Amino acid sequence: MSDAKKKSFKAILVGATGVTGKYLLAELLKVKEFTHIVTLGRRKTEIPYDVKGISLEDEENSGRLQQVVIDMENLNSESVKKYFVGQDVFFTCLGTTRKDAGSAENFKRIDYGYNYSLAQIAKESGVRLYSQMSTSGANKDSFWLYLNSKGKLEWDCGLLNFPQYSIFRPSFLDRQDKKRLLEKFAGFFVTPISCQIVAQAMVVDALMKLHSQLPESPEQTIYENSQIYKMSLAFLSKFYA
């Protein structure tokens, strides 16, 4: 069966304990075309309080959802590659802040290092689509630690040549009660975008890509705020019409 005719897909998600990652898992579980979903992380996750009708316990008991606890400090292909083999799409919402990381070096080790190591393993395992949550203004040449890390990750993951690579660059995220200081300040000047909207856009993009023919050469797509909103509306019209 060709990729274009395939009606069921497998997904693996890292960063599912963060706000966007929780919503992404919830949105994936709403889509029956995703018949198997794996989360990798330091601990199991939960569904956001405002998402109804989904039971992680039921999904795990059915075998559709597999939550795997791993040692992020000792990532290697031998320990996690088995979870990537056979997956159609690898989503990452994994990230941190300098404050939470404790230092600039720890921040880079987590925000860039973990993500890049997992992307390498995904590519080695034959994953078709890599879907990455980045940030507006990401630039490998930026003097800002956060923007530099995200930009370098985008650039280096692009060099891995996934058949399809999607980058989401939302502006300041509305993390509800988990807003970061810069996001709180920016909220006075820029309308924040909700994490659920970003998650919905990532799901729609994945469905579009996975239902399409495999491109002849590596394909990279970058979504800024306006495109993210449009993709979210496409999700709502398809699943809530």
Contacts in CASP RR format, 6 or more apart in sequence:
PFRMAT RR
TARGET T0000
AUTHOR 0000-0000-0000
METHOD contacts of the structure
MODEL  1
MSDAKKKSFKAILVGATGVTGKYLLAELLKVKEFTHIVTLGRRKTEIPYD
VKGISLEDEENSGRLQQVVIDMENLNSESVKKYFVGQDVFFTCLGTTRKD
AGSAENFKRIDYGYNYSLAQIAKESGVRLYSQMSTSGANKDSFWLYLNSK
GKLEWDCGLLNFPQYSIFRPSFLDRQDKKRLLEKFAGFFVTPISCQIVAQ
AMVVDALMKLHSQLPESPEQTIYENSQIYKMSLAFLSKFYA
2 213 0 8 1.000
3 128 0 8 1.000
3 210 0 8 1.000
3 212 0 8 1.000
3 213 0 8 1.000
3 214 0 8 1.000
4 211 0 8 1.000
4 212 0 8 1.000
4 213 0 8 1.000
6 210 0 8 1.000
6 211 0 8 1.000
7 33 0 8 1.000
8 33 0 8 1.000
8 34 0 8 1.000
8 35 0 8 1.000
9 33 0 8 1.000
9 34 0 8 1.000
9 35 0 8 1.000
9 88 0 8 1.000
9 89 0 8 1.000
9 206 0 8 1.000
9 210 0 8 1.000
10 34 0 8 1.000
10 35 0 8 1.000
10 36 0 8 1.000
10 37 0 8 1.000
10 38 0 8 1.000
10 86 0 8 1.000
10 87 0 8 1.000
10 88 0 8 1.000
10 89 0 8 1.000
11 28 0 8 1.000
11 34 0 8 1.000
11 36 0 8 1.000
11 37 0 8 1.000
11 38 0 8 1.000
11 87 0 8 1.000
11 88 0 8 1.000
11 89 0 8 1.000
11 90 0 8 1.000
11 91 0 8 1.000
11 206 0 8 1.000
12 37 0 8 1.000
12 38 0 8 1.000
12 39 0 8 1.000
12 40 0 8 1.000
12 83 0 8 1.000
12 84 0 8 1.000
12 87 0 8 1.000
12 89 0 8 1.000
12 90 0 8 1.000
12 91 0 8 1.000
12 122 0 8 1.000
12 127 0 8 1.000
13 21 0 8 1.000
13 24 0 8 1.000
13 25 0 8 1.000
13 28 0 8 1.000
13 37 0 8 1.000
13 38 0 8 1.000
13 39 0 8 1.000
13 40 0 8 1.000
13 90 0 8 1.000
13 91 0 8 1.000
13 92 0 8 1.000
13 93 0 8 1.000
14 39 0 8 1.000
14 40 0 8 1.000
14 41 0 8 1.000
14 90 0 8 1.000
14 91 0 8 1.000
14 92 0 8 1.000
14 93 0 8 1.000
14 94 0 8 1.000
14 114 0 8 1.000
14 115 0 8 1.000
14 118 0 8 1.000
15 21 0 8 1.000
15 39 0 8 1.000
15 40 0 8 1.000
15 41 0 8 1.000
15 45 0 8 1.000
15 92 0 8 1.000
15 93 0 8 1.000
15 94 0 8 1.000
15 95 0 8 1.000
16 22 0 8 1.000
16 24 0 8 1.000
16 25 0 8 1.000
16 39 0 8 1.000
16 41 0 8 1.000
16 45 0 8 1.000
16 67 0 8 1.000
16 93 0 8 1.000
17 41 0 8 1.000
17 42 0 8 1.000
17 43 0 8 1.000
17 45 0 8 1.000
18 45 0 8 1.000
18 93 0 8 1.000
19 48 0 8 1.000
19 173 0 8 1.000
19 175 0 8 1.000
19 176 0 8 1.000
19 178 0 8 1.000
19 195 0 8 1.000
20 93 0 8 1.000
20 133 0 8 1.000
20 173 0 8 1.000
20 195 0 8 1.000
20 198 0 8 1.000
20 199 0 8 1.000
21 45 0 8 1.000
21 91 0 8 1.000
21 93 0 8 1.000
21 195 0 8 1.000
21 199 0 8 1.000
22 45 0 8 1.000
22 46 0 8 1.000
22 47 0 8 1.000
22 48 0 8 1.000
23 48 0 8 1.000
23 51 0 8 1.000
23 195 0 8 1.000
23 196 0 8 1.000
23 198 0 8 1.000
23 199 0 8 1.000
23 200 0 8 1.000
24 91 0 8 1.000
24 93 0 8 1.000
24 198 0 8 1.000
24 199 0 8 1.000
24 202 0 8 1.000
24 203 0 8 1.000
25 37 0 8 1.000
25 39 0 8 1.000
25 45 0 8 1.000
25 47 0 8 1.000
26 47 0 8 1.000
26 48 0 8 1.000
26 51 0 8 1.000
26 54 0 8 1.000
26 199 0 8 1.000
27 196 0 8 1.000
27 199 0 8 1.000
27 200 0 8 1.000
27 202 0 8 1.000
27 203 0 8 1.000
27 235 0 8 1.000
28 34 0 8 1.000
28 37 0 8 1.000
28 203 0 8 1.000
29 37 0 8 1.000
29 54 0 8 1.000
29 59 0 8 1.000
29 64 0 8 1.000
29 65 0 8 1.000
30 54 0 8 1.000
30 239 0 8 1.000
31 203 0 8 1.000
31 207 0 8 1.000
31 239 0 8 1.000
33 207 0 8 1.000
35 64 0 8 1.000
36 63 0 8 1.000
36 64 0 8 1.000
36 66 0 8 1.000
37 59 0 8 1.000
37 64 0 8 1.000
37 65 0 8 1.000
37 66 0 8 1.000
38 65 0 8 1.000
38 66 0 8 1.000
38 67 0 8 1.000
38 68 0 8 1.000
38 83 0 8 1.000
38 87 0 8 1.000
39 45 0 8 1.000
39 65 0 8 1.000
39 66 0 8 1.000
39 67 0 8 1.000
39 68 0 8 1.000
40 68 0 8 1.000
40 70 0 8 1.000
40 80 0 8 1.000
40 83 0 8 1.000
40 118 0 8 1.000
41 68 0 8 1.000
41 69 0 8 1.000
41 70 0 8 1.000
41 72 0 8 1.000
42 69 0 8 1.000
42 70 0 8 1.000
42 71 0 8 1.000
42 72 0 8 1.000
43 69 0 8 1.000
44 67 0 8 1.000
44 69 0 8 1.000
45 56 0 8 1.000
45 67 0 8 1.000
46 56 0 8 1.000
47 54 0 8 1.000
47 56 0 8 1.000
48 196 0 8 1.000
56 65 0 8 1.000
56 67 0 8 1.000
59 65 0 8 1.000
60 66 0 8 1.000
60 67 0 8 1.000
66 83 0 8 1.000
68 83 0 8 1.000
70 79 0 8 1.000
70 80 0 8 1.000
71 79 0 8 1.000
72 110 0 8 1.000
72 114 0 8 1.000
75 114 0 8 1.000
75 117 0 8 1.000
75 118 0 8 1.000
75 121 0 8 1.000
77 120 0 8 1.000
77 121 0 8 1.000
77 124 0 8 1.000
80 118 0 8 1.000
80 121 0 8 1.000
81 121 0 8 1.000
81 124 0 8 1.000
81 125 0 8 1.000
84 90 0 8 1.000
84 121 0 8 1.000
84 122 0 8 1.000
84 124 0 8 1.000
84 125 0 8 1.000
84 126 0 8 1.000
84 127 0 8 1.000
85 125 0 8 1.000
85 126 0 8 1.000
86 125 0 8 1.000
86 126 0 8 1.000
86 127 0 8 1.000
87 122 0 8 1.000
87 125 0 8 1.000
87 127 0 8 1.000
88 127 0 8 1.000
88 128 0 8 1.000
88 129 0 8 1.000
88 210 0 8 1.000
89 127 0 8 1.000
89 128 0 8 1.000
89 129 0 8 1.000
89 130 0 8 1.000
89 131 0 8 1.000
89 206 0 8 1.000
89 209 0 8 1.000
89 210 0 8 1.000
90 118 0 8 1.000
90 119 0 8 1.000
90 122 0 8 1.000
90 127 0 8 1.000
90 129 0 8 1.000
90 130 0 8 1.000
90 131 0 8 1.000
91 131 0 8 1.000
91 132 0 8 1.000
91 202 0 8 1.000
91 206 0 8 1.000
92 115 0 8 1.000
92 118 0 8 1.000
92 119 0 8 1.000
92 130 0 8 1.000
92 131 0 8 1.000
92 132 0 8 1.000
92 133 0 8 1.000
93 133 0 8 1.000
94 110 0 8 1.000
94 111 0 8 1.000
94 114 0 8 1.000
94 115 0 8 1.000
94 118 0 8 1.000
95 110 0 8 1.000
95 111 0 8 1.000
95 115 0 8 1.000
96 107 0 8 1.000
96 110 0 8 1.000
96 111 0 8 1.000
97 107 0 8 1.000
97 146 0 8 1.000
97 180 0 8 1.000
98 104 0 8 1.000
98 107 0 8 1.000
98 145 0 8 1.000
98 146 0 8 1.000
101 107 0 8 1.000
101 109 0 8 1.000
101 110 0 8 1.000
101 111 0 8 1.000
104 145 0 8 1.000
107 145 0 8 1.000
107 146 0 8 1.000
107 149 0 8 1.000
108 145 0 8 1.000
108 149 0 8 1.000
111 146 0 8 1.000
111 149 0 8 1.000
111 150 0 8 1.000
111 153 0 8 1.000
112 149 0 8 1.000
112 152 0 8 1.000
112 153 0 8 1.000
115 132 0 8 1.000
115 153 0 8 1.000
115 157 0 8 1.000
116 153 0 8 1.000
116 156 0 8 1.000
116 157 0 8 1.000
119 130 0 8 1.000
119 132 0 8 1.000
119 157 0 8 1.000
119 160 0 8 1.000
120 160 0 8 1.000
122 130 0 8 1.000
122 162 0 8 1.000
123 130 0 8 1.000
123 160 0 8 1.000
123 161 0 8 1.000
123 162 0 8 1.000
127 162 0 8 1.000
128 162 0 8 1.000
128 163 0 8 1.000
128 164 0 8 1.000
128 209 0 8 1.000
128 210 0 8 1.000
128 214 0 8 1.000
129 162 0 8 1.000
129 163 0 8 1.000
129 164 0 8 1.000
129 165 0 8 1.000
129 166 0 8 1.000
129 206 0 8 1.000
129 209 0 8 1.000
129 210 0 8 1.000
130 157 0 8 1.000
130 160 0 8 1.000
130 162 0 8 1.000
130 164 0 8 1.000
130 165 0 8 1.000
130 166 0 8 1.000
131 166 0 8 1.000
131 168 0 8 1.000
131 202 0 8 1.000
131 205 0 8 1.000
131 206 0 8 1.000
132 153 0 8 1.000
132 154 0 8 1.000
132 157 0 8 1.000
132 165 0 8 1.000
132 166 0 8 1.000
132 167 0 8 1.000
132 168 0 8 1.000
133 168 0 8 1.000
133 170 0 8 1.000
133 198 0 8 1.000
133 202 0 8 1.000
134 150 0 8 1.000
134 151 0 8 1.000
134 153 0 8 1.000
134 154 0 8 1.000
134 167 0 8 1.000
134 168 0 8 1.000
134 169 0 8 1.000
135 146 0 8 1.000
135 147 0 8 1.000
135 150 0 8 1.000
135 169 0 8 1.000
135 170 0 8 1.000
136 169 0 8 1.000
136 170 0 8 1.000
136 171 0 8 1.000
136 172 0 8 1.000
136 224 0 8 1.000
136 225 0 8 1.000
137 147 0 8 1.000
137 150 0 8 1.000
137 169 0 8 1.000
138 147 0 8 1.000
138 150 0 8 1.000
138 151 0 8 1.000
138 153 0 8 1.000
138 154 0 8 1.000
138 167 0 8 1.000
138 169 0 8 1.000
139 147 0 8 1.000
139 148 0 8 1.000
139 151 0 8 1.000
140 148 0 8 1.000
140 151 0 8 1.000
140 152 0 8 1.000
140 154 0 8 1.000
140 155 0 8 1.000
141 148 0 8 1.000
142 148 0 8 1.000
142 151 0 8 1.000
154 167 0 8 1.000
157 165 0 8 1.000
158 165 0 8 1.000
158 218 0 8 1.000
158 220 0 8 1.000
161 218 0 8 1.000
162 218 0 8 1.000
163 214 0 8 1.000
163 215 0 8 1.000
163 218 0 8 1.000
163 219 0 8 1.000
164 209 0 8 1.000
164 215 0 8 1.000
164 218 0 8 1.000
164 219 0 8 1.000
164 220 0 8 1.000
164 221 0 8 1.000
165 218 0 8 1.000
165 219 0 8 1.000
165 220 0 8 1.000
165 221 0 8 1.000
166 202 0 8 1.000
166 205 0 8 1.000
166 206 0 8 1.000
166 209 0 8 1.000
166 220 0 8 1.000
166 221 0 8 1.000
166 222 0 8 1.000
166 223 0 8 1.000
167 220 0 8 1.000
167 221 0 8 1.000
167 222 0 8 1.000
167 223 0 8 1.000
168 198 0 8 1.000
168 201 0 8 1.000
168 202 0 8 1.000
168 205 0 8 1.000
168 223 0 8 1.000
168 228 0 8 1.000
169 222 0 8 1.000
169 223 0 8 1.000
169 224 0 8 1.000
169 225 0 8 1.000
170 193 0 8 1.000
170 198 0 8 1.000
170 225 0 8 1.000
170 228 0 8 1.000
171 186 0 8 1.000
171 190 0 8 1.000
171 192 0 8 1.000
171 193 0 8 1.000
171 225 0 8 1.000
172 182 0 8 1.000
172 183 0 8 1.000
172 186 0 8 1.000
172 187 0 8 1.000
172 190 0 8 1.000
172 192 0 8 1.000
172 193 0 8 1.000
173 179 0 8 1.000
173 183 0 8 1.000
173 192 0 8 1.000
173 193 0 8 1.000
173 194 0 8 1.000
173 195 0 8 1.000
173 198 0 8 1.000
174 183 0 8 1.000
174 192 0 8 1.000
174 193 0 8 1.000
174 194 0 8 1.000
174 195 0 8 1.000
175 183 0 8 1.000
175 195 0 8 1.000
176 195 0 8 1.000
183 192 0 8 1.000
186 192 0 8 1.000
193 225 0 8 1.000
193 228 0 8 1.000
193 229 0 8 1.000
197 228 0 8 1.000
197 229 0 8 1.000
197 232 0 8 1.000
198 228 0 8 1.000
198 232 0 8 1.000
200 231 0 8 1.000
200 232 0 8 1.000
200 235 0 8 1.000
200 236 0 8 1.000
201 223 0 8 1.000
201 227 0 8 1.000
201 228 0 8 1.000
201 229 0 8 1.000
201 231 0 8 1.000
201 232 0 8 1.000
201 235 0 8 1.000
202 231 0 8 1.000
203 235 0 8 1.000
204 231 0 8 1.000
204 232 0 8 1.000
204 234 0 8 1.000
204 235 0 8 1.000
204 238 0 8 1.000
205 221 0 8 1.000
205 223 0 8 1.000
205 231 0 8 1.000
223 231 0 8 1.000
END
